[in-house]
Amino acid sequence: MSPSARINHELSAAEQAWSDGNEGKARVCARRAVALAAESWLARLAKPLWRGDAMEHLRRIQQQEAFPLSVRQAAERLSTAVTRRHEAPFTCDPISDARLIIDHLTAGAP
């Protein structure tokens, strides 16, 4: 399966989970989609892949000062634990945050 197909598969799973009322699964799938997009982005740039799980990828995105603030903030919201949902930052729309990050990473992709 191609990287874009895997990303779309995770986003579809996130949307299905969201519509089923399973917010936790939606967040996990959205995070995985971002991690797949980050790995694909790094591979296109011939840079070493980041080590770690989807949460580590989100932390790395937050640290990339070259990324727009909106992308870094979306990564921060998406990586905030559900147990901290009443604290800022926390996303009420993990799929939109994931799409924002993925769109940035895939901009200009062949």
C-alpha positions in Angstrom: 0.0 0.0 0.0 1.4 3.4 -1.0 2.1 6.0 1.8 -0.8 8.2 0.6 -3.2 5.2 0.6 -2.1 4.4 4.2 -2.6 8.0 5.3 -6.0 8.0 3.7 -6.9 4.7 5.3 -6.0 6.1 8.8 -8.0 9.3 8.1 -11.0 7.2 7.0 -10.7 5.1 10.1 -10.5 8.3 12.2 -13.6 9.7 10.5 -15.5 6.4 11.1 -14.5 6.3 14.7 -15.5 9.9 15.2 -18.9 9.2 13.7 -19.3 6.2 15.9 -18.6 8.3 19.0 -15.2 6.8 19.6 -13.2 9.9 20.1 -10.1 8.1 21.5 -9.8 5.9 18.5 -10.3 8.9 16.2 -7.4 10.7 17.9 -5.2 7.6 17.6 -5.9 7.2 13.9 -5.4 10.9 13.2 -2.1 10.7 15.0 -1.0 7.7 13.0 -2.0 9.5 9.8 0.3 12.4 10.7 3.2 10.0 11.6 2.8 8.3 8.2 2.8 11.7 6.4 5.9 12.8 8.4 7.7 9.6 7.4 6.8 10.2 3.8 7.9 13.8 3.9 11.3 12.9 5.5 11.8 10.2 2.9 11.2 12.7 0.0 13.7 15.1 1.5 16.2 12.2 1.9 16.5 13.0 5.6 16.9 10.4 8.3 13.5 9.2 9.6 12.4 10.2 13.0 12.5 7.4 15.6 9.5 6.7 17.8 5.7 6.4 17.7 3.1 8.8 16.4 3.3 10.9 19.6 7.1 11.4 19.1 6.4 12.5 15.5 4.0 15.1 16.8 6.5 16.3 19.3 9.1 16.7 16.6 6.7 18.6 14.4 6.0 21.0 17.3 9.8 21.7 17.5 10.2 22.5 13.8 10.5 26.3 13.8 10.5 26.3 10.0 6.9 25.0 10.1 4.1 27.6 10.3 2.8 28.3 13.8 -0.6 26.9 12.9 1.0 23.5 12.0 3.0 23.4 15.2 -0.1 24.4 17.3 -2.1 21.7 15.6 0.6 19.1 16.5 0.5 20.3 20.1 -3.3 20.1 20.3 -3.3 16.6 18.8 -0.6 15.4 21.1 -2.3 16.6 24.3 -3.6 13.7 26.3 -7.3 13.2 26.7 -6.9 13.3 30.4 -6.0 17.0 30.0 -9.0 17.8 27.7 -10.1 20.6 30.0 -6.8 22.3 29.8 -5.4 24.3 26.8 -4.3 23.2 24.3 -6.7 20.4 23.4 -8.3 19.7 20.1 -12.0 19.1 19.8 -11.4 18.2 16.1 -8.4 15.9 15.8 -9.2 15.1 12.2 -9.0 18.7 11.1 -5.8 19.2 13.0 -4.3 16.1 11.4 -5.4 17.3 7.9 -3.8 20.7 8.5 -0.5 19.0 9.4 -0.7 16.5 6.6 -1.5 19.2 4.0 1.6 21.1 5.0 3.8 18.0 4.8 2.4 17.0 1.5 2.4 20.4 -0.1 4.4 20.3 -3.3 4.8 16.5 -3.1 5.2 14.8 -6.5 
